[in-house]
Amino acid sequence: MKIFSLTITFLCYTYFSFAQDVKKNDSLLKVLAAAKNDTEKINALSGISYNYLNSNPDSSAWYAQQALTLAKKTNDEKAIIGCMNGIGNALSVTGNVTASLQIYLEVLERSEKLKYDSLISVALNNIATVYGEQGDYKQAISYNLRSLSINGEAKHNTRDIKLITFMNLGSNYEATNQLDSALHYTNKAYLLARKNDPLLGSILLTMGIIQSGLGHDEIALLYYRKAVAANQFAENYFSLSETYYFMAELFKRTGHPDSVAVYIKKSYQTALKVSYKSVMFEASTLLAAFFEKSNCDSSMKYSKLSIALKDSLFDEEKIKQLQSLTINEQLRQSKIAEEKELAAKESNKNLQMAGIGGFIPLFFSISLLFSKKRVNRKIIDALGLLLLLFFFQFISLIIDQFLDPLYNYSTLLKFSLKVGTAVLLIPVKKMSERLVNEKIVLKTEVSR
């Protein structure tokens, strides 16, 4: 089982129409220079940020921040959410998981308030990435499955979001050694991916890892080589560094030490280029072990690097902060669930009240109908009594709705309010009895 999860960089700009279509930043820089309003500038800045994500995350974060500043000026909530996702993604891929999770959770809350399914789905996927990176695959899979269920109702960019969700589920299921599920979702992602999709390399890498786990090393190596080509084309250095690492592991397991040295060095150097600490840690650990017998100085160098990276990645304070954020989000979701349950109960109660309110006039009409027929006096009396009971119980229910909050204070107060209500209703009760007596009972006697 791998210690670190594959980094999945999510489409942070689902709101923007051309963020994936324009690949070259020079084209977007021209668009930015010619932009006539803030919305056009936000779109261009966001596109540049996305294109830098896997090759230069610092630049990606900078452009996303510029876009966010403009988005706040325009007060466009969807644009703000998209830009926040961009910043969160740049923080996530550079290992700043606490800050990225904090941003993603805020994005989720904002998206839920907007009731915008696509944005909610993207936020859930991004949160899943953070948990996957920390090895909490149970949480990661849970968030991915929530995203998948919501995305069924989404009306925008469903292909992109489904592709990412399937890809991440495949990676997380592989990490928990549930290879059948991993293969199922990774195949789904592969079928959705286009030939030049920037995420194709990550999908091919996961395919290779799954095949290796199934004992098919030759097939796995074919996928790894395809993943290298796809990641190089897309300039996805995060996935490329991981691909080199897994190729080195495969060669180590199959007894090819020269190939191990070549690919593990490539893995470390590629990860260093984008400060990808997870792979740098794994690669430096493997390099330290590789040079242990042949080159003590190199072994010591990489061993020190490994220790420093481990301290950075698995800092105790960082873990506590993540746990705190997780607990707070669970409490928030519990509160949302409680509010939904209360709303459902209130809606059900209102429907019942409406039903009762409609039934009483209907019952009164039926009673009048009976009064025109030759019906036994006792039946008419019973109908009149029932009508009065229904009416006054209904009035009591309506009054109780307004008095319920006061009932919680004391039993004595509840008793006093009930008595007071009954006293107030006595004149109404007498008038109603007279009305029923005149309209139904006496009418029946006269007709006889």
N, C-alpha and C positions, 0 to 999 in steps of 0.2 A: 504493500500500500504506500502510495506516495505521501510525503509529509506535507507538502504544500499543494494547494489546489491550482488548477489552471486559471490564469487571470482572464476573465471575460470582460472586454470593454464594451459597454452597452451604448446603444445609439441614444445619446443624450439629447438630441435635437429633433425628436419626433415631430415637434410643432413646426419646424422649419422645412419648407418644401424641397430645398435643393442641397441640403447639407451633405448628402451622400453622393449626389449626382456629379458635383463638380469636384474633381480629385486634386487638381493642382492649386496650390495656394496663390500662385501668381495671378490666376484668373480671378480668384476671390478678392485679392488685393486691388485689382482693377475695379471690381464691382464696388468694393468699399470706398475707393476714391471717387467713384461716380455717383455714390448713393445720395439721393435727394432728401431723404428723411431718416429719422431715427430707426424706424422699423427695418428699412433696407440695410442700415449699418449693423443692426443687431444680427440680422440673418447672415451677413457676410462675416462678421467677427466670430459668430458661432460656428460657421462652416470651417473657418481657418483653425479654430480651436479643436474641432473634431479631427481634422486632417493631421494635426500635430500630435494627437493623443498617444499614438503608439511609437512615435519616433522622437518627440521632444515634449514630454509632459509639462516641463516648466513653461514653455511657450504656450502650450495648450491652456494651462491655468491662467496665464496672463491675458490671453485673448478672451477667455470666458469671463474673466473679471471685468474687462472693458465692456463686454456685451451686457453683463448684469447691471453695471452702472447706468447704461442707457435704458435698459428695460425698466429699471425702477423709476426713471424720469417719465417714461410713457405710461407707467402704472398698468402695464399689461401683465396680468398674473401668469398667463401661460408662458410668455417669454421669460419671465423671472424664473419660473420653475425649470425651463429648459437650460437657462444659463447656470443655475445652481447645480443642476445635474452635471454640467460640463466641468465645473470646479470640483465637484465631488469625485468625478471620474479621474481627473488629473491627480488628486490627492490619493485616491485609492491605488492607482498603478505605481505610485512612488512609495507605497508602504505606510502612508499616514492614515491608518485605518480608523482611528478614533474620530478624527476630524471629518473624514469622508462619511462615516456612518451617521454622525450628527447631522450633516447636511442632507443625506438621503432620507433620514427620518422626518426632517422638516419638510422636505419635498413631498413625501408621502402624505403628511398631514394637510399641506396646501392643496395637493391634488384631490384628496378625499373631499375637501370643502368645495372644490370646483365640480366634483362628481364627473370628472373627465377620465374615462376608463383607460385610454392609452397612456396617459401620464401616470396613473396609479400603477399600471402594469410595469412600466419602465422603472418606477421607484422601487417596486417590490423586487425586480430583478437585480437592481443595483445593490440593494440591501443584502440579497442572497450572495452576491459576489464577495462582500466583506466577510460574511460568515464563512464562506467557502475558503477564503484566503487564511482564515484563522483556524481552519480545521473543524469548525462546527458544522458538519455537513447535514446534520438533522435539521438545524435551523435553516440552512441554505435551501435544502430541498423543500421545506415547508413554505418558504417565501416564493420559490419558483412555481410551486403548484398553485399557490394563491394567484400568482400572476397569470398562469395558464387559464385558470377558471374565469378570471375577470376579462382576459383578452378575447374570450369567446363572444363577448358583447361589444367589444371595441369596434369603432367604425373607421379608425384611421391607422394607417401603417401596420396593419395586422401581420403582414408577411414578415416585416423586419422584427417585430416584437416576438412573434412566435419562433422565428429562427433563433434568436438570442436565448429565449426560454428553453427551447429544445436542446440547444448546445450546452447551456449551463447545467440542465438536468442530467444530460449525458455525462458531463465531467464529474458532477457531484455523486451520481450513482456509481460511477467507476471508482471514485475515491472510497466508497463504502463497500466495494467489491460486489456490488449488485450488477453483475456484468450484463445480464439479459436486459434489464431496464436501461442500463447505460447504452447498450447497442441500439435498443429500440428508439430512444430519443435522439441519439446522435445520427442515426439514419434519417430520421425526420428532418433534422437540421440540414443534413447534406442535400436532401431532396429539394429543400427550399432555397439553398444557397445558389447564387449565380456564379458563372465561371470566374469572373473577376471580383467577387465579393471580398472585401478586406478581412472578413472573418473566416474565409474558407480554410486558411492555414490552421486556425485553431480547431476547426472541425476535423480536419484530416489528422491532426496530432492526436485528438481524443480517440479517433478510430484506431490509430496505431497503438495507443496505450491499451485499449480494450483487447485488440488482437494479441498483443503481447501477454496480457493477463490470461487469455484463453490458451496460451501456449503456441500461438502461431507467429513465431518470431520473424519468419521470412516475409509474411504478409505485413506484419507490423513495420518492418524496415521499408517496404515499398510505400506505405502510408507516410512514414517519417520523411522520406525523400521528397514526396509530393508536397508535404507540409512545408519543408524548407523552401522549395521553389515558390509556393504560394505566399509565404510570409515575406520572402525577399521582395517579391513583386509588390506586395502591399506595404512594405516597409514596417511591418508589424514586428518590432524587435523584441517585444515581450514574449510573444508566442514563439518567435524564432529561437530565442535563448532557451526556452523550455524544450523545444524540439531537439536542439543539440544535446541538451542534458539527457533526455530519454534515449537518444541514440547511443550516447556514451554508456548509459546503464545497460542497454541491450548488448553492446559489444563487450562490456565487462562480464556479463553473465555467460556469453557464448565464447569467452576466451580469446579476445582480440585486443591485447593491451595497447598496441600502437594506435588503433582506432579510438580507443578510450581516451588516450592522451590528446589526440587531435580534437575530438568533439567536446570534451569537457573544457578545454581551453577556449574553444569557440563559444561555448555556453557562457563561461564567466565573462569573457570580453564583450559579448553582445549584451549581456545583462548589465554590465558596468556602464555601457554607453547610455542607458536610460535609467540607471540607478535602481534596477529591479532587485531589491534586497533578498527576496525569497529565493530566487535562483542563484544569486551571488552566494548566499549562505550554503545552499546545497552543493553548488559547484566547488566552492572553496573547501568544503568538508571532504568531498571526493578527491580533490587535488592533493590535499594534505595526506590522505591515506595512500594515494597513488605514488607520491614521491617519498614516502616514509623510508623505503629501503634503498632507493637509488640516489636521492638528493636531499640530505637533511636540511639544508638551508631553505630550499623551496618548500619542503614539508612544514617547517617551522613558520615560514611566512604565511602560508595559506591556513595553517592552524590558528594563528593569531587573528587573521581576517575572519575566519569562521566563528571564533569566540566573540569577537566584537559585533558581528552581524547578528549572532544569536541573541546577545544582550539587547540589541536594538529592536529585533523583531518580537521577542518574547518578554519584553519589559513588564514587570509585575504591575506597575502603576497603570500601564496601557490596558492590561487585561482587566483590571478593576474598573476602569472607565468604560470599557466595552460592556462589561457585565451590568454596570449601572444604567447605561443607555438601553440595553436589552430589557432590563426589568421595567424601566420607565415606559418603554414602548408597549410591553405586555400589559401594563396597567392602563395605558391609554386605549388599547384595543379592547380590554375588558369593559372599560367605561362605555365605549362605543356600542359594544354588544348589549350592555345593560340598557342603554338609551333606546336601542332598536327594539328590545324586548318590551320595554315600558310603552313605547309608541305603538307597538302591535297590540298590546293589551288595551290601551286607550282607544285605539281604532275599533277593536272588537266590542268594547263596552259601548261606544257611540253607536255602532251598528245595532246592537241589542236594544239600546234606548230608542233608536229610530223605529225599530220593529215593534216595540211595545207601544210607542206613540201612535203608530199607524193602526195597530190592532184595536185600540180602544174605540175610535170612531167606527171602525168596522163592526165591532161587537154591539155598539149602540144602534147601528143601522139594522143589524140582525134582530135586536130586541124589539125595535119599532115594527119590523116586518111581522114578528110573532104577535105583536099587540093587535094587528089587524085580522088575525086568524082567531078561530074559536079554540083557544088553548087553555088548559087547566090553569086556574088562578095561582096555584102553588109554583108552577113553572115560571110564570111571569114574575112572581115575587122573587124567586131565586135568581132569575136573570137580572132584575133590578139591583139586588144585593151584590151580585158579582160585578156588575158594572160600577157600582160605587167603590167596591174594594179595589178593583183595577185602577180606577181613576185616582184614588187617594194614595195608593201605594206608588203609583207613577209620580205623583206630585212630591211624595216623600223622597223618592230616589233623586229627583232633580234637585231638591233642596239639599240633600246629603252631599251631592257633588260639590256644592259651594262650601259646606260646613266641614267636610272631611279633614282639611288641614287643621282645623281647630280641635277636632276630636282627639288628636294625638296628645294634647296637653294633659287632660285628666278625664277620668270616668265621670266625675261629678259635673264637669262642664258639658260633657256629652249628654248626660241625663237632663240637665237644665235646658239645653238647646232643644232637645227632643220634646220636652214638655211645652216649652214656649212655642214651638212650631205647631204642636197639636192644638194649643189654645187658639192660635191665630187661624187655624183651619176649621174651627168649630162652626163659625157662621157660614163658611163656604160649604161645609158638610150638610148643614141644615137646608141651605138653599138647593143643593144638589139633590137631596132626598125629596124635597118638594117637587122639583122638576121631574125627577124620575117617576114619582107617584102620579103626577099630572099627565105626563106624556105616555107612560106605558101602562101602569096599573089601572088608573081611573079610566083611561081610554078603552082598555080591554073590557071593563065593567059596563061602560056605556054602550059599547058595540054589542053587548049581549042583551 
